[in-house]
Amino acid sequence: MKATLSFAPRENPGHESEKYYRLNYIPEDDRSTSIMNFGYEEIRDIQLKDWRASHFKFDTHGMMLTRLDTQLTYDEFSDKMQVEKVYLTEVWTLLSGMFKTEDVYIFEYLVCVFRPRHG
Protein backbone atom coordinates (compact mmCIF):
# COMPACT_ATOMS: atom_id res chain seq x y z
CA MET A 1 0.00 0.00 0.00
CA LYS A 2 1.25 3.49 -0.80
CA ALA A 3 0.37 6.86 0.73
CA THR A 4 1.33 10.52 0.71
CA LEU A 5 3.16 11.97 3.71
CA SER A 6 2.55 15.67 4.44
CA PHE A 7 4.88 17.38 6.89
CA ALA A 8 6.13 20.79 8.01
CA PRO A 9 9.82 21.19 7.18
CA ARG A 10 12.15 22.50 9.87
CA GLU A 11 12.96 25.50 7.66
CA ASN A 12 9.46 26.94 8.23
CA PRO A 13 9.48 30.34 9.96
CA GLY A 14 8.54 30.01 13.62
CA HIS A 15 9.65 26.36 13.82
CA GLU A 16 11.35 26.86 17.18
CA SER A 17 8.79 29.18 18.78
CA GLU A 18 5.33 28.46 17.38
CA LYS A 19 3.16 25.38 17.49
CA TYR A 20 1.85 24.43 14.08
CA TYR A 21 -1.83 23.84 13.66
CA ARG A 22 -4.23 22.70 11.01
CA LEU A 23 -7.95 23.27 11.41
CA ASN A 24 -10.25 20.98 9.46
CA TYR A 25 -13.92 21.77 9.29
CA ILE A 26 -16.96 21.26 7.11
CA PRO A 27 -18.90 24.48 6.48
CA GLU A 28 -22.57 24.58 5.50
CA ASP A 29 -21.84 23.79 1.85
CA ASP A 30 -20.41 20.36 2.90
CA ARG A 31 -16.99 20.96 1.32
CA SER A 32 -14.11 20.00 3.58
CA THR A 33 -11.86 22.98 4.35
CA SER A 34 -8.50 23.37 6.10
CA ILE A 35 -6.71 26.37 7.57
CA MET A 36 -3.00 26.04 8.42
CA ASN A 37 -0.41 28.41 9.87
CA PHE A 38 2.53 26.72 8.14
CA GLY A 39 3.81 25.63 4.78
CA TYR A 40 4.15 21.93 4.18
CA GLU A 41 5.82 19.53 1.83
CA GLU A 42 4.58 16.23 0.51
CA ILE A 43 6.32 13.01 -0.32
CA ARG A 44 4.15 10.87 -2.57
CA ASP A 45 3.99 7.13 -3.06
CA ILE A 46 5.55 6.12 0.24
CA GLN A 47 5.42 2.37 0.71
CA LEU A 48 3.51 1.65 3.92
CA LYS A 49 4.64 -1.21 6.08
CA ASP A 50 3.03 -3.14 8.88
CA TRP A 51 3.56 -0.91 11.93
CA ARG A 52 2.48 -3.65 14.33
CA ALA A 53 6.05 -4.93 14.38
CA SER A 54 7.54 -1.45 14.87
CA HIS A 55 9.44 -0.32 17.93
CA PHE A 56 8.52 3.37 17.84
CA LYS A 57 8.55 4.97 21.29
CA PHE A 58 6.73 8.20 22.05
CA ASP A 59 9.62 9.72 24.01
CA THR A 60 12.10 9.02 21.21
CA HIS A 61 10.07 9.28 18.00
CA GLY A 62 7.06 11.43 18.96
CA MET A 63 4.70 8.67 17.87
CA MET A 64 3.86 5.13 18.78
CA LEU A 65 1.38 2.40 18.07
CA THR A 66 -0.69 0.79 20.77
CA ARG A 67 -3.79 -1.37 20.96
CA LEU A 68 -7.19 -0.05 22.00
CA ASP A 69 -10.00 -2.57 22.25
CA THR A 70 -13.10 -0.44 21.84
CA GLN A 71 -16.69 -1.21 22.68
CA LEU A 72 -17.89 0.51 19.50
CA THR A 73 -19.01 -1.46 16.50
CA TYR A 74 -17.81 -0.47 13.04
CA ASP A 75 -21.12 1.27 12.24
CA GLU A 76 -21.09 3.26 15.50
CA PHE A 77 -17.94 5.13 14.43
CA SER A 78 -20.09 7.33 12.17
CA ASP A 79 -22.32 8.30 15.15
CA LYS A 80 -20.79 11.45 16.69
CA MET A 81 -22.59 10.98 20.03
CA GLN A 82 -21.34 7.39 20.38
CA VAL A 83 -17.80 8.43 19.47
CA GLU A 84 -17.87 11.18 22.10
CA LYS A 85 -19.51 9.06 24.79
CA VAL A 86 -17.67 5.77 24.33
CA TYR A 87 -14.58 6.03 22.11
CA LEU A 88 -13.14 9.33 23.35
CA THR A 89 -13.58 8.11 26.93
CA GLU A 90 -11.66 4.95 26.01
CA VAL A 91 -8.91 7.03 24.37
CA TRP A 92 -8.71 9.30 27.45
CA THR A 93 -8.45 6.28 29.76
CA LEU A 94 -5.71 4.73 27.62
CA LEU A 95 -3.65 7.93 27.37
CA SER A 96 -4.01 8.92 31.02
CA GLY A 97 -2.81 5.45 32.01
CA MET A 98 0.10 5.43 29.58
CA PHE A 99 1.32 8.90 30.56
CA LYS A 100 0.34 8.53 34.24
CA THR A 101 -1.66 11.75 34.37
CA GLU A 102 -5.25 12.92 34.39
CA ASP A 103 -4.28 16.00 32.36
CA VAL A 104 -5.30 14.54 29.01
CA TYR A 105 -7.25 16.82 26.71
CA ILE A 106 -8.60 15.79 23.34
CA PHE A 107 -8.69 19.06 21.44
CA GLU A 108 -9.70 17.91 18.03
CA TYR A 109 -11.19 14.85 16.42
CA LEU A 110 -13.15 14.17 13.29
CA VAL A 111 -16.09 11.86 12.74
CA CYS A 112 -16.41 11.05 9.04
CA VAL A 113 -19.85 10.25 7.76
CA PHE A 114 -19.93 9.01 4.22
CA ARG A 115 -22.96 10.33 2.40
CA PRO A 116 -24.13 8.80 -0.85
CA ARG A 117 -23.56 11.09 -3.83
CA HIS A 118 -26.61 12.11 -5.80
CA GLY A 119 -26.65 12.45 -9.54
N, C-alpha and C positions, 0 to 999 in steps of 0.2 A: 504494500500500500504506500502511496506517495501523498505528500501534503506540502503546503506552503507555510513557512515559518516567517512571521512578522516580528520584528524586534526594533528597539530603540538603540541606535549605535551610541557608544560612549562619547562620540564627538559632538553630540547634541548640546546646544547651549543649556546651561542650568543642570547638567548631569549630576554635578556634585552637591547642588543645593536645593533642587526642586524635585518633588515626587511627581513622576509622570502619571497621567490619568487618561482614561478613555471612557467616555460616557456613551452607552448604547441605549437608544430608546426608540419607541415606535410611536410617532405622532398620529393624529387622527386619520391621516390618509393611508395608514397601514404600510408605509415604506420605512424600512429600517434605516436609522440614521446614527452616525457616530460623530462625536466631537472629541478632538485630542489636543493636548497642549505640547505635542512633540512631533518631530519628523520620524519616520520609520523606514526601514529597509525590509525587503522581502527576499527570501531565498526560496525558489520554487523547486518542486519535484524532489523533495527530501524523502529518502527511503525511510519509512517508519519501521521500527523493530518492536519486538515484544518487550515492553517495559517491565513485565512481571518478574523478569530475571535480573533487573537492574539493581544497582547498589547505590542509588542516589540518596544522599542524606541532606535534610533540610539545612542544617548548620553549614555544610560545606558547599552545596550546589544551589541552595535557594529553592529547591523543589524536591519532591519525593512522591512515592506512590505507596498508598496503603489501602487496606481493604475496609469497606464499610458495607455491612449487611443491613440493608434497609427493609423496612416493613412495607414500603410502597410497591405496588404492582407497576408493571410497565405503563399501563394506561393512566395511572394516577399521576405520573410525572407531567402530564399536560394540564393538571388541575392545580392552579396557583394556590388555592387554600390548603390543599393536601400537602403540597411542597412546603409551604410555610409552617404548617402545623406539625408535620411528621419529619420530613427530610431535613429541613434546616435545624430542627432540634437534634436530630441524630448527628448532623455535621458538627454542631456546637459541642455536643457531648464528646465526640471523638477528638476534636481539636483541643478542648479544655483539658482532657485527660493526657493527650500527647505532650502538650506544652506546660502541663501542671499549673494552670491558671484559670480563673473564671473570667478574666478580661479578654473574652473572645467576642468580636463584633463582626457580623456578616454585613458588609456595607452594600454589596451589590450582588445580585444574582439575576438570572434570566430564565423565565419559563417559556419555552417555545411551543406554540400551538400551531400545528400545521393545518391550514385551512385549504379546502379543495378550491382549485382555480375554476372560475366560471368562464365559459366562452371558448 
